[in-house]
Amino acid sequence: MSLADVLDPLRQPLVTVLDTPVSWTEVLGFGSGALCVWLVARQHLANWPIGIANNVFFILLFAQSGLYADAGLQIVFIALAAYGWWTWTHGGGPGTDGLPVRRTTRTEWAGLLAAGAVGTLALTVLLDRATDSTVPFWDALTTALSLAATYGQCRKLVESWWLWIAADVVYIPLYAHKELYLTSLLYAGFLMLCLMGLRNWTRDLAVRAPEPVEAVA
């Protein structure tokens, strides 16, 4: 039995949405993705293994749909998930319960913006010249935004949620354009969960912030 024989059932239609067949892969990606983002918003460590499963489903889905940068991005996500899993449990340093939520520094912002711009340009050129992608720029842009957001998530940077929000705003119409309607709906749900995560992490940051010391007369 070959790998194709094992994976073929996942590609079979399960339901039809707007006259478009929806595969098991898309349904499983929908469920695992929603659970992962909900767990991240609650700062639950289980988001990392659930996220890895989600990445595997999306590799299959995106490769079938010609979203090659997004498919390759899932492999990077798996590596970042392993890093984030370790960082959330060990990155806070000795004597801490875990990695605390914090603000993004100016140096980190500069690095993320530079890497994002270069990555978007390079991926756009690569996808345009080396693949049959019909949306090279948008595929590249969402890839760069997602990578930056995932790095911020690994470091528990509260502004990483703004990067996810920006990516989701592009992802929703992009997947609808590719007739991945369930995935487009999933990312609309992600957008709502990102807003919840931003609220939760901001509250946690406010709780952790030291209160100002009052001057003694």
PyMOL CGO cylinders between C-alpha atoms (Angstrom):
from pymol import cmd
from pymol.cgo import CYLINDER

trace = [
    CYLINDER, 0.00, 0.00, 0.00, 1.45, 3.36, -1.05, 0.3, 1, 1, 1, 1, 1, 1,
    CYLINDER, 1.45, 3.36, -1.05, 1.23, 6.71, 0.73, 0.3, 1, 1, 1, 1, 1, 1,
    CYLINDER, 1.23, 6.71, 0.73, -1.21, 7.90, -1.95, 0.3, 1, 1, 1, 1, 1, 1,
    CYLINDER, -1.21, 7.90, -1.95, -3.55, 5.02, -1.08, 0.3, 1, 1, 1, 1, 1, 1,
    CYLINDER, -3.55, 5.02, -1.08, -3.47, 6.06, 2.59, 0.3, 1, 1, 1, 1, 1, 1,
    CYLINDER, -3.47, 6.06, 2.59, -4.10, 9.73, 1.86, 0.3, 1, 1, 1, 1, 1, 1,
    CYLINDER, -4.10, 9.73, 1.86, -6.70, 9.27, -0.88, 0.3, 1, 1, 1, 1, 1, 1,
    CYLINDER, -6.70, 9.27, -0.88, -9.68, 8.81, 1.54, 0.3, 1, 1, 1, 1, 1, 1,
    CYLINDER, -9.68, 8.81, 1.54, -8.85, 12.19, 3.11, 0.3, 1, 1, 1, 1, 1, 1,
    CYLINDER, -8.85, 12.19, 3.11, -9.24, 13.82, -0.31, 0.3, 1, 1, 1, 1, 1, 1,
    CYLINDER, -9.24, 13.82, -0.31, -12.69, 12.38, -0.91, 0.3, 1, 1, 1, 1, 1, 1,
    CYLINDER, -12.69, 12.38, -0.91, -15.71, 14.72, -0.66, 0.3, 1, 1, 1, 1, 1, 1,
    CYLINDER, -15.71, 14.72, -0.66, -17.56, 14.63, 2.65, 0.3, 1, 1, 1, 1, 1, 1,
    CYLINDER, -17.56, 14.63, 2.65, -20.18, 17.35, 2.11, 0.3, 1, 1, 1, 1, 1, 1,
    CYLINDER, -20.18, 17.35, 2.11, -21.04, 19.93, -0.54, 0.3, 1, 1, 1, 1, 1, 1,
    CYLINDER, -21.04, 19.93, -0.54, -21.03, 23.65, 0.27, 0.3, 1, 1, 1, 1, 1, 1,
    CYLINDER, -21.03, 23.65, 0.27, -22.31, 26.13, -2.35, 0.3, 1, 1, 1, 1, 1, 1,
    CYLINDER, -22.31, 26.13, -2.35, -22.14, 23.37, -5.01, 0.3, 1, 1, 1, 1, 1, 1,
    CYLINDER, -22.14, 23.37, -5.01, -18.47, 22.77, -4.13, 0.3, 1, 1, 1, 1, 1, 1,
    CYLINDER, -18.47, 22.77, -4.13, -17.35, 19.42, -2.62, 0.3, 1, 1, 1, 1, 1, 1,
    CYLINDER, -17.35, 19.42, -2.62, -15.61, 19.71, 0.76, 0.3, 1, 1, 1, 1, 1, 1,
    CYLINDER, -15.61, 19.71, 0.76, -13.06, 17.00, 1.54, 0.3, 1, 1, 1, 1, 1, 1,
    CYLINDER, -13.06, 17.00, 1.54, -12.25, 15.26, 4.80, 0.3, 1, 1, 1, 1, 1, 1,
    CYLINDER, -12.25, 15.26, 4.80, -8.94, 17.13, 4.76, 0.3, 1, 1, 1, 1, 1, 1,
    CYLINDER, -8.94, 17.13, 4.76, -10.68, 20.50, 4.80, 0.3, 1, 1, 1, 1, 1, 1,
    CYLINDER, -10.68, 20.50, 4.80, -13.12, 19.43, 7.52, 0.3, 1, 1, 1, 1, 1, 1,
    CYLINDER, -13.12, 19.43, 7.52, -10.33, 18.08, 9.76, 0.3, 1, 1, 1, 1, 1, 1,
    CYLINDER, -10.33, 18.08, 9.76, -8.28, 21.20, 9.09, 0.3, 1, 1, 1, 1, 1, 1,
    CYLINDER, -8.28, 21.20, 9.09, -11.30, 23.29, 10.06, 0.3, 1, 1, 1, 1, 1, 1,
    CYLINDER, -11.30, 23.29, 10.06, -11.80, 21.52, 13.39, 0.3, 1, 1, 1, 1, 1, 1,
    CYLINDER, -11.80, 21.52, 13.39, -8.17, 21.25, 14.46, 0.3, 1, 1, 1, 1, 1, 1,
    CYLINDER, -8.17, 21.25, 14.46, -7.45, 24.84, 13.41, 0.3, 1, 1, 1, 1, 1, 1,
    CYLINDER, -7.45, 24.84, 13.41, -10.33, 26.30, 15.38, 0.3, 1, 1, 1, 1, 1, 1,
    CYLINDER, -10.33, 26.30, 15.38, -9.37, 24.30, 18.47, 0.3, 1, 1, 1, 1, 1, 1,
    CYLINDER, -9.37, 24.30, 18.47, -5.73, 25.36, 18.15, 0.3, 1, 1, 1, 1, 1, 1,
    CYLINDER, -5.73, 25.36, 18.15, -6.47, 29.10, 18.01, 0.3, 1, 1, 1, 1, 1, 1,
    CYLINDER, -6.47, 29.10, 18.01, -8.91, 28.81, 20.94, 0.3, 1, 1, 1, 1, 1, 1,
    CYLINDER, -8.91, 28.81, 20.94, -6.19, 27.11, 23.00, 0.3, 1, 1, 1, 1, 1, 1,
    CYLINDER, -6.19, 27.11, 23.00, -3.62, 29.77, 22.05, 0.3, 1, 1, 1, 1, 1, 1,
    CYLINDER, -3.62, 29.77, 22.05, -6.00, 32.51, 23.17, 0.3, 1, 1, 1, 1, 1, 1,
    CYLINDER, -6.00, 32.51, 23.17, -6.22, 30.74, 26.55, 0.3, 1, 1, 1, 1, 1, 1,
    CYLINDER, -6.22, 30.74, 26.55, -2.42, 30.24, 26.64, 0.3, 1, 1, 1, 1, 1, 1,
    CYLINDER, -2.42, 30.24, 26.64, -2.93, 26.47, 26.87, 0.3, 1, 1, 1, 1, 1, 1,
    CYLINDER, -2.93, 26.47, 26.87, 0.14, 24.36, 26.05, 0.3, 1, 1, 1, 1, 1, 1,
    CYLINDER, 0.14, 24.36, 26.05, -1.95, 21.80, 24.12, 0.3, 1, 1, 1, 1, 1, 1,
    CYLINDER, -1.95, 21.80, 24.12, -2.26, 24.31, 21.26, 0.3, 1, 1, 1, 1, 1, 1,
    CYLINDER, -2.26, 24.31, 21.26, 1.13, 23.16, 19.94, 0.3, 1, 1, 1, 1, 1, 1,
    CYLINDER, 1.13, 23.16, 19.94, 0.41, 19.44, 19.26, 0.3, 1, 1, 1, 1, 1, 1,
    CYLINDER, 0.41, 19.44, 19.26, -3.08, 20.31, 17.97, 0.3, 1, 1, 1, 1, 1, 1,
    CYLINDER, -3.08, 20.31, 17.97, -1.49, 22.93, 15.73, 0.3, 1, 1, 1, 1, 1, 1,
    CYLINDER, -1.49, 22.93, 15.73, 0.97, 20.39, 14.31, 0.3, 1, 1, 1, 1, 1, 1,
    CYLINDER, 0.97, 20.39, 14.31, -1.93, 18.10, 13.35, 0.3, 1, 1, 1, 1, 1, 1,
    CYLINDER, -1.93, 18.10, 13.35, -3.63, 21.09, 11.73, 0.3, 1, 1, 1, 1, 1, 1,
    CYLINDER, -3.63, 21.09, 11.73, -0.48, 21.83, 9.72, 0.3, 1, 1, 1, 1, 1, 1,
    CYLINDER, -0.48, 21.83, 9.72, -0.40, 18.29, 8.33, 0.3, 1, 1, 1, 1, 1, 1,
    CYLINDER, -0.40, 18.29, 8.33, -4.01, 18.52, 7.13, 0.3, 1, 1, 1, 1, 1, 1,
    CYLINDER, -4.01, 18.52, 7.13, -3.35, 21.90, 5.52, 0.3, 1, 1, 1, 1, 1, 1,
    CYLINDER, -3.35, 21.90, 5.52, -0.25, 20.65, 3.69, 0.3, 1, 1, 1, 1, 1, 1,
    CYLINDER, -0.25, 20.65, 3.69, -2.49, 18.22, 1.82, 0.3, 1, 1, 1, 1, 1, 1,
    CYLINDER, -2.49, 18.22, 1.82, -5.27, 20.74, 1.28, 0.3, 1, 1, 1, 1, 1, 1,
    CYLINDER, -5.27, 20.74, 1.28, -3.16, 23.65, 0.03, 0.3, 1, 1, 1, 1, 1, 1,
    CYLINDER, -3.16, 23.65, 0.03, -0.97, 21.51, -2.25, 0.3, 1, 1, 1, 1, 1, 1,
    CYLINDER, -0.97, 21.51, -2.25, -4.14, 20.27, -3.96, 0.3, 1, 1, 1, 1, 1, 1,
    CYLINDER, -4.14, 20.27, -3.96, -5.42, 23.84, -4.39, 0.3, 1, 1, 1, 1, 1, 1,
    CYLINDER, -5.42, 23.84, -4.39, -2.24, 25.30, -5.88, 0.3, 1, 1, 1, 1, 1, 1,
    CYLINDER, -2.24, 25.30, -5.88, -1.44, 27.41, -2.81, 0.3, 1, 1, 1, 1, 1, 1,
    CYLINDER, -1.44, 27.41, -2.81, 2.16, 26.23, -2.78, 0.3, 1, 1, 1, 1, 1, 1,
    CYLINDER, 2.16, 26.23, -2.78, 3.58, 28.87, -0.45, 0.3, 1, 1, 1, 1, 1, 1,
    CYLINDER, 3.58, 28.87, -0.45, 0.86, 28.12, 2.09, 0.3, 1, 1, 1, 1, 1, 1,
    CYLINDER, 0.86, 28.12, 2.09, 1.58, 24.38, 1.78, 0.3, 1, 1, 1, 1, 1, 1,
    CYLINDER, 1.58, 24.38, 1.78, 5.30, 24.92, 2.32, 0.3, 1, 1, 1, 1, 1, 1,
    CYLINDER, 5.30, 24.92, 2.32, 4.51, 27.32, 5.14, 0.3, 1, 1, 1, 1, 1, 1,
    CYLINDER, 4.51, 27.32, 5.14, 2.92, 24.47, 7.09, 0.3, 1, 1, 1, 1, 1, 1,
    CYLINDER, 2.92, 24.47, 7.09, 6.27, 22.66, 7.22, 0.3, 1, 1, 1, 1, 1, 1,
    CYLINDER, 6.27, 22.66, 7.22, 7.86, 25.77, 8.70, 0.3, 1, 1, 1, 1, 1, 1,
    CYLINDER, 7.86, 25.77, 8.70, 4.93, 26.00, 11.13, 0.3, 1, 1, 1, 1, 1, 1,
    CYLINDER, 4.93, 26.00, 11.13, 5.67, 22.48, 12.37, 0.3, 1, 1, 1, 1, 1, 1,
    CYLINDER, 5.67, 22.48, 12.37, 9.27, 23.46, 13.12, 0.3, 1, 1, 1, 1, 1, 1,
    CYLINDER, 9.27, 23.46, 13.12, 8.12, 26.68, 14.80, 0.3, 1, 1, 1, 1, 1, 1,
    CYLINDER, 8.12, 26.68, 14.80, 5.54, 24.72, 16.81, 0.3, 1, 1, 1, 1, 1, 1,
    CYLINDER, 5.54, 24.72, 16.81, 8.31, 22.55, 18.24, 0.3, 1, 1, 1, 1, 1, 1,
    CYLINDER, 8.31, 22.55, 18.24, 10.24, 25.72, 19.11, 0.3, 1, 1, 1, 1, 1, 1,
    CYLINDER, 10.24, 25.72, 19.11, 7.17, 27.40, 20.59, 0.3, 1, 1, 1, 1, 1, 1,
    CYLINDER, 7.17, 27.40, 20.59, 6.29, 24.30, 22.61, 0.3, 1, 1, 1, 1, 1, 1,
    CYLINDER, 6.29, 24.30, 22.61, 9.76, 24.32, 24.16, 0.3, 1, 1, 1, 1, 1, 1,
    CYLINDER, 9.76, 24.32, 24.16, 9.79, 28.10, 24.67, 0.3, 1, 1, 1, 1, 1, 1,
    CYLINDER, 9.79, 28.10, 24.67, 6.42, 28.19, 26.44, 0.3, 1, 1, 1, 1, 1, 1,
    CYLINDER, 6.42, 28.19, 26.44, 7.66, 25.61, 28.94, 0.3, 1, 1, 1, 1, 1, 1,
    CYLINDER, 7.66, 25.61, 28.94, 11.31, 26.67, 29.33, 0.3, 1, 1, 1, 1, 1, 1,
    CYLINDER, 11.31, 26.67, 29.33, 11.63, 30.21, 27.95, 0.3, 1, 1, 1, 1, 1, 1,
    CYLINDER, 11.63, 30.21, 27.95, 10.63, 32.02, 31.11, 0.3, 1, 1, 1, 1, 1, 1,
    CYLINDER, 10.63, 32.02, 31.11, 13.91, 31.22, 32.79, 0.3, 1, 1, 1, 1, 1, 1,
    CYLINDER, 13.91, 31.22, 32.79, 14.59, 29.52, 36.13, 0.3, 1, 1, 1, 1, 1, 1,
    CYLINDER, 14.59, 29.52, 36.13, 12.12, 30.12, 38.93, 0.3, 1, 1, 1, 1, 1, 1,
    CYLINDER, 12.12, 30.12, 38.93, 9.19, 30.95, 36.59, 0.3, 1, 1, 1, 1, 1, 1,
    CYLINDER, 9.19, 30.95, 36.59, 6.01, 29.07, 35.74, 0.3, 1, 1, 1, 1, 1, 1,
    CYLINDER, 6.01, 29.07, 35.74, 6.44, 29.66, 32.01, 0.3, 1, 1, 1, 1, 1, 1,
    CYLINDER, 6.44, 29.66, 32.01, 6.93, 32.33, 29.41, 0.3, 1, 1, 1, 1, 1, 1,
    CYLINDER, 6.93, 32.33, 29.41, 5.11, 35.58, 30.27, 0.3, 1, 1, 1, 1, 1, 1,
    CYLINDER, 5.11, 35.58, 30.27, 3.20, 37.73, 27.79, 0.3, 1, 1, 1, 1, 1, 1,
    CYLINDER, 3.20, 37.73, 27.79, 5.11, 40.88, 26.81, 0.3, 1, 1, 1, 1, 1, 1,
    CYLINDER, 5.11, 40.88, 26.81, 5.25, 43.74, 24.33, 0.3, 1, 1, 1, 1, 1, 1,
    CYLINDER, 5.25, 43.74, 24.33, 7.24, 43.59, 21.10, 0.3, 1, 1, 1, 1, 1, 1,
    CYLINDER, 7.24, 43.59, 21.10, 10.45, 45.64, 21.28, 0.3, 1, 1, 1, 1, 1, 1,
    CYLINDER, 10.45, 45.64, 21.28, 11.45, 48.15, 18.60, 0.3, 1, 1, 1, 1, 1, 1,
    CYLINDER, 11.45, 48.15, 18.60, 14.31, 45.90, 17.55, 0.3, 1, 1, 1, 1, 1, 1,
    CYLINDER, 14.31, 45.90, 17.55, 11.94, 42.96, 17.14, 0.3, 1, 1, 1, 1, 1, 1,
    CYLINDER, 11.94, 42.96, 17.14, 9.50, 45.09, 15.12, 0.3, 1, 1, 1, 1, 1, 1,
    CYLINDER, 9.50, 45.09, 15.12, 12.30, 46.26, 12.83, 0.3, 1, 1, 1, 1, 1, 1,
    CYLINDER, 12.30, 46.26, 12.83, 13.45, 42.68, 12.27, 0.3, 1, 1, 1, 1, 1, 1,
    CYLINDER, 13.45, 42.68, 12.27, 9.93, 41.39, 11.63, 0.3, 1, 1, 1, 1, 1, 1,
    CYLINDER, 9.93, 41.39, 11.63, 9.06, 44.19, 9.18, 0.3, 1, 1, 1, 1, 1, 1,
    CYLINDER, 9.06, 44.19, 9.18, 12.33, 43.77, 7.26, 0.3, 1, 1, 1, 1, 1, 1,
    CYLINDER, 12.33, 43.77, 7.26, 12.01, 40.00, 7.10, 0.3, 1, 1, 1, 1, 1, 1,
    CYLINDER, 12.01, 40.00, 7.10, 8.35, 40.30, 6.09, 0.3, 1, 1, 1, 1, 1, 1,
    CYLINDER, 8.35, 40.30, 6.09, 9.05, 42.72, 3.24, 0.3, 1, 1, 1, 1, 1, 1,
    CYLINDER, 9.05, 42.72, 3.24, 11.98, 40.69, 1.88, 0.3, 1, 1, 1, 1, 1, 1,
    CYLINDER, 11.98, 40.69, 1.88, 10.09, 37.42, 2.28, 0.3, 1, 1, 1, 1, 1, 1,
    CYLINDER, 10.09, 37.42, 2.28, 6.99, 38.72, 0.50, 0.3, 1, 1, 1, 1, 1, 1,
    CYLINDER, 6.99, 38.72, 0.50, 9.02, 40.02, -2.45, 0.3, 1, 1, 1, 1, 1, 1,
    CYLINDER, 9.02, 40.02, -2.45, 11.13, 36.88, -2.77, 0.3, 1, 1, 1, 1, 1, 1,
    CYLINDER, 11.13, 36.88, -2.77, 8.17, 34.51, -2.51, 0.3, 1, 1, 1, 1, 1, 1,
    CYLINDER, 8.17, 34.51, -2.51, 6.13, 36.54, -5.01, 0.3, 1, 1, 1, 1, 1, 1,
    CYLINDER, 6.13, 36.54, -5.01, 8.90, 36.27, -7.59, 0.3, 1, 1, 1, 1, 1, 1,
    CYLINDER, 8.90, 36.27, -7.59, 9.43, 32.57, -6.87, 0.3, 1, 1, 1, 1, 1, 1,
    CYLINDER, 9.43, 32.57, -6.87, 5.74, 31.66, -7.09, 0.3, 1, 1, 1, 1, 1, 1,
    CYLINDER, 5.74, 31.66, -7.09, 5.23, 33.76, -10.22, 0.3, 1, 1, 1, 1, 1, 1,
    CYLINDER, 5.23, 33.76, -10.22, 8.16, 32.21, -12.08, 0.3, 1, 1, 1, 1, 1, 1,
    CYLINDER, 8.16, 32.21, -12.08, 8.37, 28.66, -10.73, 0.3, 1, 1, 1, 1, 1, 1,
    CYLINDER, 8.37, 28.66, -10.73, 4.73, 27.63, -10.18, 0.3, 1, 1, 1, 1, 1, 1,
    CYLINDER, 4.73, 27.63, -10.18, 1.31, 27.90, -11.78, 0.3, 1, 1, 1, 1, 1, 1,
    CYLINDER, 1.31, 27.90, -11.78, -0.02, 29.97, -8.87, 0.3, 1, 1, 1, 1, 1, 1,
    CYLINDER, -0.02, 29.97, -8.87, -2.70, 32.46, -9.92, 0.3, 1, 1, 1, 1, 1, 1,
    CYLINDER, -2.70, 32.46, -9.92, -2.27, 34.54, -6.73, 0.3, 1, 1, 1, 1, 1, 1,
    CYLINDER, -2.27, 34.54, -6.73, 1.51, 34.77, -6.16, 0.3, 1, 1, 1, 1, 1, 1,
    CYLINDER, 1.51, 34.77, -6.16, 1.53, 38.10, -4.29, 0.3, 1, 1, 1, 1, 1, 1,
    CYLINDER, 1.53, 38.10, -4.29, -1.36, 37.31, -1.96, 0.3, 1, 1, 1, 1, 1, 1,
    CYLINDER, -1.36, 37.31, -1.96, -0.03, 33.82, -1.27, 0.3, 1, 1, 1, 1, 1, 1,
    CYLINDER, -0.03, 33.82, -1.27, 3.38, 35.32, -0.47, 0.3, 1, 1, 1, 1, 1, 1,
    CYLINDER, 3.38, 35.32, -0.47, 1.97, 38.13, 1.68, 0.3, 1, 1, 1, 1, 1, 1,
    CYLINDER, 1.97, 38.13, 1.68, -0.11, 35.82, 3.85, 0.3, 1, 1, 1, 1, 1, 1,
    CYLINDER, -0.11, 35.82, 3.85, 2.88, 33.49, 4.20, 0.3, 1, 1, 1, 1, 1, 1,
    CYLINDER, 2.88, 33.49, 4.20, 5.11, 36.31, 5.44, 0.3, 1, 1, 1, 1, 1, 1,
    CYLINDER, 5.11, 36.31, 5.44, 2.47, 37.64, 7.83, 0.3, 1, 1, 1, 1, 1, 1,
    CYLINDER, 2.47, 37.64, 7.83, 1.80, 34.16, 9.21, 0.3, 1, 1, 1, 1, 1, 1,
    CYLINDER, 1.80, 34.16, 9.21, 5.47, 33.46, 9.82, 0.3, 1, 1, 1, 1, 1, 1,
    CYLINDER, 5.47, 33.46, 9.82, 5.92, 36.76, 11.65, 0.3, 1, 1, 1, 1, 1, 1,
    CYLINDER, 5.92, 36.76, 11.65, 2.79, 36.12, 13.70, 0.3, 1, 1, 1, 1, 1, 1,
    CYLINDER, 2.79, 36.12, 13.70, 3.90, 32.59, 14.59, 0.3, 1, 1, 1, 1, 1, 1,
    CYLINDER, 3.90, 32.59, 14.59, 7.29, 33.84, 15.77, 0.3, 1, 1, 1, 1, 1, 1,
    CYLINDER, 7.29, 33.84, 15.77, 5.50, 36.39, 17.96, 0.3, 1, 1, 1, 1, 1, 1,
    CYLINDER, 5.50, 36.39, 17.96, 3.21, 33.66, 19.28, 0.3, 1, 1, 1, 1, 1, 1,
    CYLINDER, 3.21, 33.66, 19.28, 6.24, 31.52, 20.16, 0.3, 1, 1, 1, 1, 1, 1,
    CYLINDER, 6.24, 31.52, 20.16, 7.67, 34.44, 22.18, 0.3, 1, 1, 1, 1, 1, 1,
    CYLINDER, 7.67, 34.44, 22.18, 4.23, 35.41, 23.58, 0.3, 1, 1, 1, 1, 1, 1,
    CYLINDER, 4.23, 35.41, 23.58, 4.37, 38.88, 22.04, 0.3, 1, 1, 1, 1, 1, 1,
    CYLINDER, 4.37, 38.88, 22.04, 0.93, 40.45, 22.45, 0.3, 1, 1, 1, 1, 1, 1,
    CYLINDER, 0.93, 40.45, 22.45, 1.19, 42.26, 19.10, 0.3, 1, 1, 1, 1, 1, 1,
    CYLINDER, 1.19, 42.26, 19.10, 1.43, 38.91, 17.30, 0.3, 1, 1, 1, 1, 1, 1,
    CYLINDER, 1.43, 38.91, 17.30, -2.36, 38.90, 17.37, 0.3, 1, 1, 1, 1, 1, 1,
    CYLINDER, -2.36, 38.90, 17.37, -2.45, 42.04, 15.18, 0.3, 1, 1, 1, 1, 1, 1,
    CYLINDER, -2.45, 42.04, 15.18, -0.30, 40.20, 12.61, 0.3, 1, 1, 1, 1, 1, 1,
    CYLINDER, -0.30, 40.20, 12.61, -2.69, 37.24, 12.66, 0.3, 1, 1, 1, 1, 1, 1,
    CYLINDER, -2.69, 37.24, 12.66, -5.63, 39.61, 12.26, 0.3, 1, 1, 1, 1, 1, 1,
    CYLINDER, -5.63, 39.61, 12.26, -3.98, 41.22, 9.21, 0.3, 1, 1, 1, 1, 1, 1,
    CYLINDER, -3.98, 41.22, 9.21, -3.29, 37.78, 7.71, 0.3, 1, 1, 1, 1, 1, 1,
    CYLINDER, -3.29, 37.78, 7.71, -6.87, 36.60, 8.29, 0.3, 1, 1, 1, 1, 1, 1,
    CYLINDER, -6.87, 36.60, 8.29, -8.32, 39.68, 6.61, 0.3, 1, 1, 1, 1, 1, 1,
    CYLINDER, -8.32, 39.68, 6.61, -6.47, 38.59, 3.45, 0.3, 1, 1, 1, 1, 1, 1,
    CYLINDER, -6.47, 38.59, 3.45, -6.96, 34.84, 3.90, 0.3, 1, 1, 1, 1, 1, 1,
    CYLINDER, -6.96, 34.84, 3.90, -10.77, 35.01, 4.03, 0.3, 1, 1, 1, 1, 1, 1,
    CYLINDER, -10.77, 35.01, 4.03, -11.33, 36.32, 0.47, 0.3, 1, 1, 1, 1, 1, 1,
    CYLINDER, -11.33, 36.32, 0.47, -8.27, 34.45, -0.85, 0.3, 1, 1, 1, 1, 1, 1,
    CYLINDER, -8.27, 34.45, -0.85, -9.64, 31.04, 0.14, 0.3, 1, 1, 1, 1, 1, 1,
    CYLINDER, -9.64, 31.04, 0.14, -13.11, 31.96, -1.09, 0.3, 1, 1, 1, 1, 1, 1,
    CYLINDER, -13.11, 31.96, -1.09, -11.50, 32.86, -4.45, 0.3, 1, 1, 1, 1, 1, 1,
    CYLINDER, -11.50, 32.86, -4.45, -9.94, 29.37, -4.49, 0.3, 1, 1, 1, 1, 1, 1,
    CYLINDER, -9.94, 29.37, -4.49, -13.37, 27.86, -3.69, 0.3, 1, 1, 1, 1, 1, 1,
    CYLINDER, -13.37, 27.86, -3.69, -12.17, 26.65, -0.29, 0.3, 1, 1, 1, 1, 1, 1,
    CYLINDER, -12.17, 26.65, -0.29, -15.34, 27.94, 1.30, 0.3, 1, 1, 1, 1, 1, 1,
    CYLINDER, -15.34, 27.94, 1.30, -15.13, 25.97, 4.53, 0.3, 1, 1, 1, 1, 1, 1,
    CYLINDER, -15.13, 25.97, 4.53, -11.54, 27.12, 5.04, 0.3, 1, 1, 1, 1, 1, 1,
    CYLINDER, -11.54, 27.12, 5.04, -12.59, 30.70, 4.31, 0.3, 1, 1, 1, 1, 1, 1,
    CYLINDER, -12.59, 30.70, 4.31, -15.30, 30.34, 6.96, 0.3, 1, 1, 1, 1, 1, 1,
    CYLINDER, -15.30, 30.34, 6.96, -12.71, 28.86, 9.32, 0.3, 1, 1, 1, 1, 1, 1,
    CYLINDER, -12.71, 28.86, 9.32, -10.52, 31.93, 8.92, 0.3, 1, 1, 1, 1, 1, 1,
    CYLINDER, -10.52, 31.93, 8.92, -13.49, 34.18, 9.61, 0.3, 1, 1, 1, 1, 1, 1,
    CYLINDER, -13.49, 34.18, 9.61, -13.78, 32.24, 12.86, 0.3, 1, 1, 1, 1, 1, 1,
    CYLINDER, -13.78, 32.24, 12.86, -10.03, 32.62, 13.37, 0.3, 1, 1, 1, 1, 1, 1,
    CYLINDER, -10.03, 32.62, 13.37, -10.48, 36.36, 13.06, 0.3, 1, 1, 1, 1, 1, 1,
    CYLINDER, -10.48, 36.36, 13.06, -12.98, 36.35, 15.92, 0.3, 1, 1, 1, 1, 1, 1,
    CYLINDER, -12.98, 36.35, 15.92, -10.72, 34.10, 18.00, 0.3, 1, 1, 1, 1, 1, 1,
    CYLINDER, -10.72, 34.10, 18.00, -7.76, 36.40, 17.30, 0.3, 1, 1, 1, 1, 1, 1,
    CYLINDER, -7.76, 36.40, 17.30, -9.73, 39.34, 18.67, 0.3, 1, 1, 1, 1, 1, 1,
    CYLINDER, -9.73, 39.34, 18.67, -10.48, 37.27, 21.75, 0.3, 1, 1, 1, 1, 1, 1,
    CYLINDER, -10.48, 37.27, 21.75, -6.81, 36.27, 22.06, 0.3, 1, 1, 1, 1, 1, 1,
    CYLINDER, -6.81, 36.27, 22.06, -5.71, 39.90, 21.74, 0.3, 1, 1, 1, 1, 1, 1,
    CYLINDER, -5.71, 39.90, 21.74, -8.11, 40.86, 24.53, 0.3, 1, 1, 1, 1, 1, 1,
    CYLINDER, -8.11, 40.86, 24.53, -7.02, 38.01, 26.79, 0.3, 1, 1, 1, 1, 1, 1,
    CYLINDER, -7.02, 38.01, 26.79, -3.28, 38.54, 26.32, 0.3, 1, 1, 1, 1, 1, 1,
    CYLINDER, -3.28, 38.54, 26.32, -3.64, 42.30, 26.78, 0.3, 1, 1, 1, 1, 1, 1,
    CYLINDER, -3.64, 42.30, 26.78, -5.49, 41.72, 30.05, 0.3, 1, 1, 1, 1, 1, 1,
    CYLINDER, -5.49, 41.72, 30.05, -2.82, 39.27, 31.18, 0.3, 1, 1, 1, 1, 1, 1,
    CYLINDER, -2.82, 39.27, 31.18, -0.12, 41.82, 30.33, 0.3, 1, 1, 1, 1, 1, 1,
    CYLINDER, -0.12, 41.82, 30.33, -1.94, 44.49, 32.36, 0.3, 1, 1, 1, 1, 1, 1,
    CYLINDER, -1.94, 44.49, 32.36, -2.17, 42.15, 35.36, 0.3, 1, 1, 1, 1, 1, 1,
    CYLINDER, -2.17, 42.15, 35.36, 1.54, 41.33, 35.18, 0.3, 1, 1, 1, 1, 1, 1,
    CYLINDER, 1.54, 41.33, 35.18, 2.59, 44.99, 34.81, 0.3, 1, 1, 1, 1, 1, 1,
    CYLINDER, 2.59, 44.99, 34.81, 3.98, 46.42, 38.05, 0.3, 1, 1, 1, 1, 1, 1,
    CYLINDER, 3.98, 46.42, 38.05, 1.83, 49.05, 39.69, 0.3, 1, 1, 1, 1, 1, 1,
    CYLINDER, 1.83, 49.05, 39.69, 3.39, 52.54, 39.95, 0.3, 1, 1, 1, 1, 1, 1,
    CYLINDER, 3.39, 52.54, 39.95, 4.98, 53.36, 43.29, 0.3, 1, 1, 1, 1, 1, 1,
    CYLINDER, 4.98, 53.36, 43.29, 3.38, 56.37, 44.97, 0.3, 1, 1, 1, 1, 1, 1,
    CYLINDER, 3.38, 56.37, 44.97, 5.74, 59.09, 46.13, 0.3, 1, 1, 1, 1, 1, 1,
    CYLINDER, 5.74, 59.09, 46.13, 6.02, 59.50, 49.91, 0.3, 1, 1, 1, 1, 1, 1,
    CYLINDER, 6.02, 59.50, 49.91, 5.43, 63.09, 51.06, 0.3, 1, 1, 1, 1, 1, 1,
]
cmd.load_cgo(trace, "trace")
